[in-house]
Amino acid sequence: MNFTDFNQTDPCLYFHCPERSVSTAVYVILYIFAAAVVLLTVCGNLLVIISVCHFKQLHTPTNMLILSLAVSDFLIGVFVFPVSLVSVIESCWIFNKVFCIFFLLTAYIVAGTSILDIALIAVDRYIALSNPFLYTRAVSVSIMCFVILSNWCIIFTYNLGVRYFNRNFDRIVICPGRCFLFTDEVWSVVDLLFIFVSPLSIIIILYIQVFVIAKKHATAIRDLNIQTGTSKNETSMKSERKAAKVLGIVVSVFLVCLLPYFIYSLLGRVIEVGVGLFQIILLIVYLNSTINPIIYALFYPWFRRCVKLVLNLQILNKHSSLIKVL
């Protein structure tokens, strides 16, 4: 994720800390709202992490991807979202340069990882529905964990490499009240293609294929059941379709949250975008980390059962990891 190159010669002309124009009551309400959003993001994703890690029945390849996504969302809730909300409320960067570097690098890594996790979920669902026998034989929890670890390493190495070899950290600018990073046009395009265009293309294309395949399977099973007069495999097929549907909702919400930033990335150098609007665009991206656990709670019965067990502290009981939640 790249911050716009507003003015290479004197970027600080664009930035200053304005006087606070809202009343103290509004100011307090904004901070209460910000704290509530951060708390919901952190606690929601922490419940997902505890549920998938603790209950052995949830140790499936797809759930490992959900776990990875929850970890990146949790990190956004802990390190990125609070700082962004404070900057928006204060209309000012109130931290030092070291924290600015940490904030930017963390935001790049966890946001990039989230995008690739969503792309991997699309690949996972496509293989599971298009070739279930190959998926059962070839995709295991250990293999998926290796893929996820590789994903994190790739994003981490990519961001460090790009920032170091292009001396991006030397170009971090702390104006009176702002923290942002200049990137040249070439690397902005590379970043856009690697972090956004390629993963988003994979997500959209594969999920279209997933729903086409799911529809064909449903039609074939329904015709077979009519011919044989049985309902064999109908339950398992409904389960697969529901899983694809829920993950499709996760992907769709993610795309909606990412769309403003994607448009900004394409048109930001053509259409002048104010700093305030840019920060709001970033907050919309981060808001996806808050929404994901809500989606799980609404559509996954197993998640609701796990939350109940966690909040009742039943996970502290011996052999609680073997409790059936599916």
Backbone hydrogen bonds, N-H to C=O, Kabsch-Sander energy under -0.5 kcal/mol:
donor,donor_aa,acceptor,acceptor_aa,energy
6,F,4,T,-1.5
13,L,10,D,-1.8
14,Y,11,P,-2.0
15,F,12,C,-0.8
27,Y,23,S,-2.4
28,V,24,T,-2.4
29,I,25,A,-2.3
30,L,26,V,-2.5
31,Y,27,Y,-1.7
32,I,28,V,-2.4
33,F,29,I,-2.7
34,A,30,L,-2.4
35,A,31,Y,-2.5
36,A,32,I,-2.2
37,V,33,F,-2.3
38,V,34,A,-2.4
39,L,35,A,-2.6
40,L,36,A,-2.5
41,T,37,V,-2.3
42,V,38,V,-2.8
43,C,39,L,-2.8
44,G,40,L,-2.2
45,N,41,T,-1.9
46,L,42,V,-2.0
47,L,43,C,-2.1
48,V,44,G,-1.5
49,I,45,N,-2.4
50,I,46,L,-2.7
51,S,47,L,-2.4
52,V,48,V,-2.5
53,C,49,I,-2.2
54,H,50,I,-2.6
55,F,51,S,-2.0
56,K,54,H,-0.6
56,K,321,S,-2.0
57,Q,321,S,-0.6
58,L,55,F,-1.6
59,H,56,K,-1.8
60,T,58,L,-2.2
64,M,60,T,-1.6
65,L,61,P,-1.2
66,I,62,T,-1.8
67,L,63,N,-2.4
68,S,64,M,-2.3
69,L,65,L,-2.4
70,A,66,I,-2.3
71,V,67,L,-2.3
72,S,68,S,-2.2
73,D,69,L,-2.4
74,F,70,A,-2.5
75,L,71,V,-2.3
76,I,72,S,-2.0
77,G,73,D,-2.2
78,V,74,F,-1.8
79,F,75,L,-3.0
80,V,75,L,-0.7
80,V,76,I,-1.1
81,F,76,I,-3.5
84,S,80,V,-2.3
85,L,81,F,-2.7
86,V,82,P,-2.4
87,S,83,V,-2.3
88,V,84,S,-2.0
89,I,85,L,-2.6
90,E,86,V,-2.9
91,S,87,S,-1.1
92,C,87,S,-1.2
93,W,177,G,-2.1
94,I,92,C,-0.7
100,C,96,N,-1.7
101,I,97,K,-2.5
102,F,98,V,-2.2
103,F,99,F,-2.9
104,L,100,C,-2.7
105,L,101,I,-2.5
106,T,102,F,-2.4
107,A,103,F,-2.5
108,Y,104,L,-2.5
109,I,105,L,-2.4
110,V,106,T,-2.6
111,A,107,A,-1.9
112,G,108,Y,-2.1
113,T,109,I,-2.5
114,S,110,V,-2.2
115,I,111,A,-1.9
116,L,112,G,-2.1
117,D,113,T,-2.5
118,I,114,S,-2.3
119,A,115,I,-1.9
120,L,116,L,-2.5
121,I,117,D,-2.3
122,A,118,I,-1.8
123,V,119,A,-2.1
124,D,120,L,-3.0
125,R,121,I,-2.5
126,Y,122,A,-2.0
127,I,123,V,-2.5
128,A,124,D,-2.4
129,L,125,R,-1.9
130,S,126,Y,-2.8
131,N,127,I,-2.3
135,Y,131,N,-2.3
136,T,132,P,-2.4
137,R,133,F,-1.9
138,A,134,L,-3.1
139,V,135,Y,-2.2
140,S,138,A,-0.7
144,M,140,S,-2.4
145,C,141,V,-2.5
146,F,142,S,-1.9
147,V,143,I,-2.2
148,I,144,M,-2.6
149,L,145,C,-2.6
150,S,146,F,-2.4
151,N,147,V,-2.2
152,W,148,I,-2.3
153,C,149,L,-2.4
154,I,150,S,-2.7
155,I,151,N,-2.2
156,F,152,W,-2.5
157,T,153,C,-2.9
158,Y,154,I,-2.8
159,N,155,I,-2.3
160,L,156,F,-2.3
161,G,157,T,-2.9
162,V,158,Y,-2.8
163,R,159,N,-2.3
164,Y,160,L,-2.5
165,F,161,G,-2.6
166,N,162,V,-1.3
167,R,164,Y,-1.7
168,N,163,R,-2.9
169,F,163,R,-0.8
170,D,167,R,-0.6
171,R,167,R,-0.5
171,R,168,N,-1.1
172,I,169,F,-0.8
173,V,180,F,-2.2
174,I,172,I,-0.5
175,C,173,V,-0.8
175,C,178,R,-0.9
177,G,175,C,-1.7
178,R,175,C,-1.4
180,F,173,V,-1.4
182,F,171,R,-1.0
188,S,184,D,-1.8
189,V,185,E,-2.0
190,V,186,V,-2.2
191,D,187,W,-2.7
192,L,188,S,-2.2
193,L,189,V,-2.5
194,F,190,V,-2.8
195,I,191,D,-2.7
196,F,191,D,-0.5
196,F,192,L,-1.6
197,V,192,L,-2.7
198,S,193,L,-2.4
200,L,196,F,-2.7
201,S,197,V,-2.3
202,I,198,S,-2.2
203,I,199,P,-2.8
204,I,200,L,-2.6
205,I,201,S,-2.5
206,L,202,I,-2.5
207,Y,203,I,-2.1
208,I,204,I,-1.7
209,Q,205,I,-1.9
210,V,206,L,-2.5
211,F,207,Y,-2.0
212,V,208,I,-1.8
213,I,209,Q,-2.8
214,A,210,V,-2.7
215,K,211,F,-1.8
216,K,212,V,-2.0
217,H,213,I,-2.7
218,A,214,A,-2.3
219,T,215,K,-2.2
220,A,216,K,-2.6
221,I,217,H,-2.6
222,R,218,A,-2.2
223,D,219,T,-2.3
224,L,220,A,-2.2
225,N,221,I,-2.6
226,I,222,R,-1.9
227,Q,223,D,-1.9
228,T,224,L,-2.6
229,G,225,N,-2.2
230,T,225,N,-0.7
234,E,231,S,-1.5
235,T,231,S,-0.6
237,M,233,N,-2.1
238,K,234,E,-2.3
239,S,235,T,-2.0
240,E,236,S,-2.2
241,R,237,M,-2.6
242,K,238,K,-2.5
243,A,239,S,-2.3
244,A,240,E,-2.5
245,K,241,R,-2.4
246,V,242,K,-2.7
247,L,243,A,-2.4
248,G,244,A,-1.8
249,I,245,K,-1.9
250,V,246,V,-2.2
251,V,247,L,-2.4
252,S,248,G,-2.7
253,V,249,I,-2.8
254,F,250,V,-2.0
255,L,251,V,-2.4
256,V,252,S,-2.3
257,C,253,V,-2.4
258,L,254,F,-2.0
259,L,255,L,-1.7
262,F,258,L,-2.5
263,I,259,L,-2.7
264,Y,260,P,-2.3
265,S,261,Y,-2.8
266,L,262,F,-1.6
267,L,263,I,-2.5
268,G,264,Y,-2.8
270,V,267,L,-1.3
271,I,267,L,-3.4
272,E,270,V,-0.5
278,F,274,G,-2.3
279,Q,275,V,-2.4
280,I,276,G,-1.8
281,I,277,L,-2.2
282,L,278,F,-2.0
283,L,279,Q,-2.1
284,I,280,I,-1.9
285,V,281,I,-1.5
286,Y,282,L,-2.4
287,L,283,L,-2.1
288,N,284,I,-0.7
288,N,285,V,-1.0
289,S,286,Y,-1.7
290,T,287,L,-1.1
291,I,287,L,-1.7
292,N,288,N,-2.0
294,I,290,T,-0.7
295,I,291,I,-2.0
296,Y,292,N,-2.1
297,A,293,P,-2.3
298,L,294,I,-1.9
299,F,295,I,-2.3
300,Y,296,Y,-2.7
303,F,300,Y,-0.6
304,R,300,Y,-1.5
305,R,301,P,-2.3
306,C,302,W,-2.3
307,V,303,F,-2.6
308,K,304,R,-2.0
309,L,305,R,-2.2
310,V,306,C,-2.7
311,L,307,V,-2.9
312,N,308,K,-1.8
313,L,310,V,-1.4
314,Q,309,L,-2.0
315,I,309,L,-0.8
316,L,313,L,-1.4
317,N,314,Q,-1.4
320,S,317,N,-1.6
322,L,319,H,-1.6
323,I,320,S,-1.5
